[in-house]
Structure formats: structure tokens, C-alpha cells
């Protein structure tokens, strides 16, 4: 009799534990629970903390409120200027309304991933390659606004979309490298030409100044002779002023 009583108590304890496990749910701070009673949603989302259920009758669907990082797999996309690029991105989103996230969509994670992929293809396909490489922030903002507008009826908030990498074909990379090299050469030639122009203008000003002051020409000649003599050359050239040559030419002409 004692053994049968022990078995009865053990069975009752097991049944009680099973009922308690089915009736009690503990939800952490970052989760909410949508309660279905006989198939209908009852009241606002449960949690955080302890929630009691009626076994068999109630069903609790857990929904995380934390931000989810979703990788958008690489997509082969043709840009507006007919360049094939391979683009991948990342999306950050979180659930704001757990009840709508459960009732309005079967799998909000999968649906958000599909929406992000199709939107990425659409936006990149409308952009030129230069805009994709330079105006990355504008494209990211446009992607975020479109995806967020599509997921808003599900109670999902898309906070950020970032294009991570843009892979170009080898031929396009080589063409861009040649273009960059040609641009650098063009800038170098322009800078060299500007330098020549400034040097010529400075020399013209110096010539005008020397012409206005003949003594300056003599000082320059003496300075040049001093520099040549300092190099210990065996030959020293004495320049003659042009006025002296003109005078000698006039004297020779008058004698003839």
C-alpha cells in the first residue's frame, strides 16, 4: 500500500510539473510574446517577465525586439550605363510591433531579406557606375527609405542599409586605371605649363627692369663673371654689351 501511494504521488508530481512547464513562460527583457487563445490573439503582447498560459488552449509566439543584422548576398546587377557589377550589402532592422510581425507576415525575417534583395537590384540598376562609386551615402539612404516603407505594415523598422562592396569586371578596372593615369598625366602637364608661363612672365619683368636700368646689366655681368671664376675654369668669356657692338657697327659703317 505504501508503494502504491508512492507511485501515485510520483505520478501526480510528474503531471503537476508538466502542467506548470506548459503554463509558465519567462520572457527576457528583449522578447515579447503574442498570446493566442483558441486561435485568437488576446490582449497586448506579453512580457517581459513571467507569463501564465492555459495548457492546450493557449499558445505563445515569441518575438525578439533586438536589432537584427541581415546580410544581403552578392547580386550581379547591370547599372544604368550598362556595366555589370557585383554588389553586396547589409541591412539592420528590428521589430517595433510584435503583434503585426506575427499576424501580417508569415516570416518577417525572410520577407525582409527578399525585399532588401529586390530593392537593391532595382536601385543599383537605376544608378550610373560613377554615382554608385561616389554617392554611396545617397544610395544607402534611398535603399533604407524604400525598404522601411515596405516593411512598415509588418511592424518592422529598417534602421540602416549599407552597400558593403562593389566588384567591377577586370576590363573595367583596367580601363579605370588607365583613365586615372591619363588624368594624372594631364594634371602634371598643366602644372608644368603653368610653371613655364609664370617663369616666362618673371623673366619678361626682369628684362624690362634691366632695360630701364643699364647699370643693373653691368652688375649682372660682373656677378656672372664672379661665379664662372669661382669654378676655376681655364677659359673666361667676357661678354660685351650690345650697345658697344651697335656703336662699333655704326663707326665701321661711317668709315666705309
TORZAGU-810471 format. One record per residue: residue in three letters; x, y, z of N, C-alpha, C in turn. Coordinates in steps of 0.05 Angstrom, whole numbers, plus 32768, in hexadecimal, padded with zeros to 4 digits. Example, Ala and Ser with C-alpha at 12.3 -4.5 7.8 and 13.67 -1.06 7.14 Angstrom:
2
Ala81087F8E809C80F67FA6809C81087FBE809C/Ser81017FD3808E81117FEB808F81028001809D/
# end
This chain:
256
Unk80117FE88000800080008000801180198000/Unk80268018800F8039802E8010804680337FF5/Unk804D801D7FE7805A801F7FCD8046802B7FB8/Unk802D80227FB98019802D7FA78014804A7FAB/Unk801580527FC58011806E7FCB8029807F7FC0/Unk804080747FC3805880827FB9805680867F9A/Unk804E80707F8C804B80727F6F803680877F68/Unk802080887F77800B809B7F72801580B87F76/Unk802480BC7F8C802E80D77F91804380DF7F7B/Unk805380CB7F73806780D17F5E805980D87F44/Unk804480C97F3D803680CF7F24802880EA7F26/Unk801C80F17F3D8010810B7F40802481217F3E/Unk803B811D7F4A805081327F49805A81367F2C/Unk805D81207F1D806581227F01805181317EF1/Unk8037812B7EF5802281397EE7802281567EEE/Unk8025815C7F08802581787F10803D81887F04/Unk8054817B7F03806B81887EF78067818D7EDA/Unk805B81797ECC8056817C7EB0804281937EAB/Unk802E81957EBB801A81AB7EB8802781C67EBE/Unk803881C77ED2804581E07ED9805881E97EC2/Unk806681D57EB7807981DC7EA1806981E67E89/Unk805181DB7E85804181E47E6E803381FE7E74/Unk803082057E8D8020821C7E94803182357E9A/Unk804A82317E9F805B82487EA7806F824D7E91/Unk807282677E8A808682707E76809482887E83/Unk80AF82887E8180BF829E7E8A80CB82AC7E71/Unk80C482C57E6E80CD82D47E5780E382E87E60/Unk80FA82E87E53810F82FB7E5A810783177E51/Unk8118832B7E58811283477E538110834D7E35/Unk811F833E7E24811F83447E08810B83347DF8/Unk80F983267E0580E483167DF780C8831E7E00/Unk80B6831A7DED8099831D7DF4808B83047DE9/Unk807482FE7DF5806582E67DED804982ED7DE3/Unk804282E47DCC802782E87DC1801682D07DC9/Unk800182D47DD97FF282BE7DE47FD982B87DD3/Unk7FD7829F7DCB7FC082957DBC7FB082837DCF/Unk7F9682897DD27F8482787DE27F6E826E7DD0/Unk7F6F82547DCB7F5D82477DB97F5E82547D9D/Unk7F77825B7D957F7C82667D7B7F7982847D78/Unk7F7082917D8D7F6D82AE7D8C7F8182BC7D9E/Unk7F8A82D47D957F9C82E47DA47F8D82F17DBC/Unk7F9882EE7DD37F8B82F97DEB7F9D830E7DF8/Unk7F9483277DF87FA3833C7E067FBD83447DF8/Unk7FCB83577E057FE583607DFA7FFA834A7DFE/Unk8011834E7DF18027833A7DF4802F83377E11/Unk8036831F7E18803F83187E33805D831E7E37/Unk806483237E51808083257E58808883427E5B/Unk80A183467E6580B383307E6E80AB83267E8A/Unk80B8830F7E9180B283047EAB80A282EA7EA9/Unk809282E57EBD808382CB7EC0806882CE7EB3/Unk806182BA7EA3804682B97E96803A829D7E9B/Unk8020829D7EA0801182847EA57FFF827E7E8D/Unk800082647E867FF0825B7E6F7FDD82457E79/Unk7FC782427E6A7FB6822B7E6F7FBF82147E5C/Unk7FC881FE7E687FD281E97E577FBD81E07E42/Unk7FC781D97E2B7FB781CF7E147FA781E67E07/Unk7F9D81F87E177F8C820D7E0B7F9D82257E01/Unk7FB2822C7E107FC282437E097FDB823B7DFA/Unk7FE4824D7DE87FFD824A7DDA800B82657DD9/Unk802582657DE18034827E7DE3804A827E7DCD/Unk804A82937DBC805E82967DA7807282AB7DB0/Unk808B82A47DB3809F82B67DBC80AA82C77DA4/Unk80AE82E17DAA80B982F37D9680CF83037DA3/Unk80E783037D9680FE83127DA180FC832F7D98/Unk810283427DAA8102835E7DA4811E83697D9E/Unk813283587D9E814D83617D99815283677D7C/Unk816683787D76816D837E7D5B817983667D4D/Unk817083607D36817983487D26818C83527D10/Unk81A383467D0D81B5834B7CF781B183377CE1/Unk81A983407CCA81A2832E7CB481B583347C9C/Unk81C483207C9481D583237C7D81C5831F7C63/Unk81C883317C5081BC832E7C3681D183217C24/Unk81CC83097C1A81E082FB7C0B81E8830A7BF2/Unk820083057BE7820983137BCF81F683107BB7/Unk81F183267BAA81DF83277B9381EE83317B7A/Unk81EA83237B6481F5832C7B4A81E1833F7B3E/Unk81E883597B3C81D5836D7B3481E1837D7B1C/Unk81D083847B0981D983957AF381D083B27AF9/Unk81E483C47AFA81DE83E07B0181D183EE7AE9/Unk81CA84077AEE81BC84167AD981CD841B7AC1/Unk81E7841C7AC481F984207AAD820584057AA4/Unk81F683EF7AA881FB83D57A9D821683C97AA6/Unk821C83CC7AC0823483C07ACC822A83AB7AE0/Unk823483927ADD822D837D7AEF823E837E7B08/Unk823183817B1F824083827B398234836D7B4C/Unk824483667B5F823C83537B73823B83617B8E/Unk822383647B99821F83757BB1821483647BC8/Unk821E83687BE08212835C7BF7820E83727C0C/Unk81FC836E7C1F81F583827C3281ED83757C4C/Unk81E783867C6081DE837C7C7A81C7838E7C83/Unk81B383827C90819B83907C9A8199838C7CB8/Unk819183A27CC6818C83A17CE3816F83A77CE7/Unk816083967CF58144839B7CFA813C838F7D15/Unk812583987D1F811B838E7D3980FD838F7D38/Unk80F0837F7D4980D3837D7D4B80C983927D5E/Unk80B783A47D5580AB83B77D67809083AE7D71/Unk8081839F7D61806783967D68806683777D66/Unk806A83687D7C806B834B7D7A8051833F7D70/Unk803B834B7D76802183407D6E801E83407D4F/Unk802583577D43802483597D26803983477D18/Unk805083457D25806583347D1A805D83177D19/Unk804B830E7D2A804182F37D2A802882F07D19/Unk801683037D197FFD83017D0B7FFE83087CEE/Unk800E831D7CE7800E83277CCC802083187CB8/Unk8034830A7CC2804782FD7CB1804E82E27CBD/Unk805382CE7CAC805982B37CB6807582B27CC2/Unk808982BD7CB480A482BE7CBE80B082D97CB7/Unk80B082EB7CCB80B983067CC580D783077CBF/Unk80E782F57CC9810482F57CC3810882EE7CA6/Unk80FC82D97C9D80FF82D07C8180F482E57C6E/Unk80DC82F17C7580D083057C6480E1831E7C62/Unk80ED83267C7880FE833E7C78811783397C67/Unk812183207C68813983197C578132831B7C3A/Unk811B83107C32811383117C16810D832D7C0C/Unk8100833D7C1D80FB83597C16811683687C12/Unk812983637C24814383717C22815183697C08/Unk815083507C01815E83477BE8815283547BCF/Unk813783537BCD812A835E7BB6812D837D7BB4/Unk812C838A7BCB813083A77BCB814C83AE7BC4/Unk8160839F7BCD817C83A47BC6818083A27BA8/Unk8174838D7B9C8177838A7B7F816983A27B70/Unk815383AA7B7A814483C07B6D815383DA7B6E/Unk815D83E17B86816A83FB7B8A818583FC7B7B/Unk819583E77B7D81AF83E67B7081AB83E77B52/Unk819683D97B48819183D97B2B818983F57B20/Unk818084077B31817984227B28818F84367B2B/Unk81A6842E7B3781BC84407B3C81D3843B7B28/Unk81E284507B2381FA844D7B13821184437B24/Unk822584397B17823C842E7B25824A84437B36/Unk824D845B7B2B825A84707B3A824B84787B53/Unk823084797B508220847F7B68822184697B7D/Unk822384507B738226843A7B868240843A7B96/Unk825584437B88826F84447B968273845D7BA6/Unk826784737B9E826B848D7BAC825584937BC0/Unk823C84917BB7822684997BC8821A84817BD7/Unk822B84737BE68223845B7BF4820F84627C0A/Unk821384787C188201847F7C2E81E484847C24/Unk81E284927C0D81C784977C0381B9847D7BFB/Unk81C7846B7BEF81BB84517BE881B384427C01/Unk81C484427C1581BD84347C2E81A384407C3B/Unk81A1845A7C3B818A84677C46817184617C36/Unk817384607C1C815D84597C0A8154843D7C0F/Unk8166842A7C128160840E7C178151840C7C32/Unk815B841A7C47814F84197C61813284237C61/Unk812E84397C53811384447C5380FF84327C44/Unk810784267C2E80F584157C1F80EF83FB7C2E/Unk810483EE7C39810083D57C4780EF83DA7C60/Unk80F583EF7C6E80E683F57C8780C883FA7C80/Unk80C384087C6A80A7840C7C63809883F37C5C/Unk80A683DF7C51809A83C67C4A809583B47C62/Unk80A783B57C7680A583A47C8E809583B17CA4/Unk808E83CA7CA2807F83D87CB7806483CA7CBD/Unk805483C17CA9803B83B37CB0803F839A7CC1/Unk8057838F7CC2805C83777CD18066837D7CEE/Unk806883977CF48072839F7D0F8090839C7D10/Unk809E839D7CFA80BB839A7CF980C883B57CF0/Unk80DB83BE7CFF80E983D77CFA810583D17CEF/Unk810B83DA7CD7812583D87CCB813583F17CD2/Unk814983EE7CE2815884057CEC8170840D7CDA/Unk817B83FA7CCC819384007CBC819783EB7CA6/Unk81A083F57C8F81A883E37C7981C283EE7C6E/Unk81D683DC7C6C81F183E47C6481FA83D27C4D/Unk820283DE7C37820F83CF7C21822C83CA7C29/Unk823383B17C2D824D83AB7C37826383AB7C22/Unk825E839E7C0C8273839B7BF88267839B7BDC/Unk827683A77BC9826E83A87BAD8285839D7B9D/Unk828183857B91829683787B828292837E7B64/Unk82A783887B5782A6838F7B3B82B4837A7B2A/Unk82AC83767B1182BA83647AFF82D7836C7AFB/Unk82E883597AF48304835E7AF1830983737ADB/Unk82FA83717AC582FE83857AAF82F783A17AB8/Unk82E283A37AC882DA83BE7AD282EF83C97AE6/Unk82FA83B87AF7830F83C17B09832883CB7AFA/Unk832F83BC7AE5834683C57AD5834183DF7AC7/Unk832883E27ABC832183FB7AAF832184127AC2/Unk8317840E7ADB831784237AEF8334842A7AF7/Unk834584167AF88361841C7AFF836F842C7AEA/Unk836984267AD0837584367ABA836A84527ABB/Unk835084557AC18344846F7AC2835084807AD9/Unk835484737AF0836184827B06837D848A7AFF/Unk838C84787AF283A8847F7AEA83A884967AD6/Unk839684957AC3839584AB7AAF838D84C57ABD/Unk837C84C47AD0837484DC7ADF838C84E87AEE/Unk839C84D67AFB83B384E07B0983C784EC7AF6/Unk83CC84E07ADF83DE84EB7ACB83D485067AC1/Unk83BA85097ABD83AF85227AB483B485387AC9/Unk83AF85317AE283B385457AF783D1854D7AF9/Unk83E385397AF683FF853F7AF7840785527AE0/Unk83FD854D7AC88403855F7AB183F8857B7AB6/Unk83E0857D7AC183D485977AC683E585A67ADA/Unk83ED85997AEF83FD85A67B04841885AE7AF8/Unk8425859D7AE7843E85A57ADB843B85BD7AC8/Unk842585BD7AB9842085D47AA7841B85EE7AB7/Unk840D85EC7ACD840986047ADE8423860E7AE9/Unk843485FB7AF1844F86037AFB845F86117AE6/Unk845F86067ACD846D86137AB78462862F7AB2/Unk844886327AB3843B864C7AAE844486607AC3/Unk844386587ADD844B866A7AF2846986717AF0/Unk847A865D7AE9849686637AE5849B86777ACF/Unk848D86737AB8849086857AA2848786A27AAA/Unk847186A47AB8846886BE7AC1847C86CC7AD3/Unk848886BC7AE5849C86C77AF784B586D07AE8/Unk84BE86C07AD484D586C87AC484CF86E17AB4/Unk84B786E47AAA84AF86FC7A9B84B187147AAD/Unk84A787127AC584A887287AD884C5872F7ADF/Unk84D6871A7AE284F287207AE88500872D7AD1/Unk84F987257AB8850687327AA084FD874F7A9F/Unk84E487557AA484DB87717AA384E987817AB9/Unk84ED87757AD084FA87847AE5851887897ADF/Unk852587767AD38541877A7ACB8544878E7AB5/Unk8531878D7AA2853287A07A8C852E87BD7A97/Unk851E87C07AAB851987DB7AB6853187E47AC6/Unk854287D27AD0855987D97AE0857287CB7AD5/Unk858087D87AC3859887CB7AB685AD87C27ACA/Unk85AF87D17AE085C387C97AF485BE87AD7B00/Unk85A487A67B01859D878C7B0B85A887767AF9/Unk85AA877B7ADF85B587687ACC85D387647AD1/Unk85E1877A7AD785FD87787ADD860287687AF6/Unk85F1876D7B0B85F4875E7B2485EF87407B1F/Unk85DC873B7B0E85D6871E7B0985ED87117AFA/Unk85F987207AE8861187157ADA8627870F7AED/Unk862C87227AFF8642871E7B13863B87067B25/Unk862387037B2D861B86EC7B3E862086D27B2F/Unk861986D17B16861D86B97B06863A86B37B03/Unk864B86C77AFF866886C37AFD867386B87B17/Unk866886C27B2D867286B97B47866A869B7B4B/Unk865386937B43864A86777B46865B86657B34/Unk8661866E7B1C8671865E7B0A868E865B7B14/Unk869986717B1E86B486707B2986B6865E7B41/Unk86A1865C7B5186A2864B7B6886A4862D7B61/Unk869D86267B49869E86097B4186BA86017B37/Unk86CD86147B3786E9860E7B2F86EB86047B13/Unk86DD86107B0086DF86097AE486F786167AD8/Unk870286097AC4871986147AB68711862A7AA1/Unk86F8862A7A9A86EF863D7A8686DA864F7A93/Unk86DD86697A8E86CB867D7A9986C0868D7A82/Unk86A7868F7A7F869A869E7A6A869086B87A75/Unk869786CE7A67868F86E97A6F867886F17A5C/Unk866086F37A65864B86FC7A54864D871A7A4E/Unk864687227A368646873E7A2E862A87487A2E/Unk862587607A38860A876B7A378601876F7A1A/Unk85E7876C7A1585DC876F79FB85DF878C79F1/Unk85DF87A07A0385E287BB79FB85FE87C079EF/Unk861287B279FA862D87B579EF862F87A979D3/Unk8622879379CF8623878679B58614879879A0/Unk85FE87A479A885EF87B67996860187CE798F/Unk860F87D979A4862087F0799F863787E9798B/Unk864387D2798F865887CA797D864E87C57961/Unk863587BC795F862A87B77944862587D27936/Unk861C87E679458617880079398631880E7931/Unk8646880B794286608816793A866B880A7921/Unk866987EF791F867287E17907866387E978EF/Unk864A87EE78F1863987F678DA8640881278D1/Unk8646882478E4864C884078DC8667884178CE/Unk867A883078D68694883078C98692882678AC/Unk8682881278A8867F8808788D8670881B787B/
# end
